[in-house]
């Protein structure tokens, strides 16, 4: 019997979430009428649809100055 540690379980769950997020974003950004998909859909995508509410673009920060700020 294989023993699963907490660390391994967290790692697997993160991988599952990441795969779902990647597939969700791929579907969201595919333009309508662009033809058939290339490759297979993530096999657990429909079962993980409850994660859809947690998928969002996170705000990012940057250390690069805006050109408008430099000119001031």
N, C-alpha and C positions, 0 to 999 in steps of 0.2 A: 504494500500500500504506500502510495506517495504522500508525503506530508507537505502541506502547503503552509508556508509561513505568512505572517501578516505582511511583511515586505513584498513577497512574491504576489500576494493577492492584490495589493495596492498597485503594483506594477502592471499586472494583467488588466485590472479595471481601467487604469489610465490608458493603456493601449487600446482597449475596446472603445473608450470614449473618444480618443483621438481619431481612430478609424471612422467612427460615426460622424464626427465633426468634419473630417476631410471629405467624406462622401456627401454630406449635407451641403457643404459649401460648393462642391463641384456641381451638384444639381441646381443650386440656387443661381450660379453664375453662367450656366449653359443657356445660351439664347434660344428662344422658341423657334422651332423650325430648322434647327441646325443639323438635323439628320439623326441617324442611329448613334447610340453610345458606343464608344470604344472600350472594350473590356467589360468584365462582369461587374455587377453592382455588389457592394459589400453584403455578404450573406446574412448578416444580422440587422441590416438597416431597418427593415419594417418592424422588427421586434423591439428595437431600441428607440422607436419614435417618441417615447416619453421624454427623451433627452432633448427634443426639439426646443423646448422652452429655455433650456440652459445654454443653447448655442447662440452666441451673439458676438458681434465684433467688439473687442475690448478697446477702450481708449488707450492710445499710446502717447508716450512723451518722447521728446527729442532734445538733444543738446545742440542742435544746429540752429543758428539764428535765422530768422525770417529776413528776407531781403529788405522788406519795408522797414524793419526795425534798424537795420544797419544804416540805411540812408538818413535816418532821423538825426 
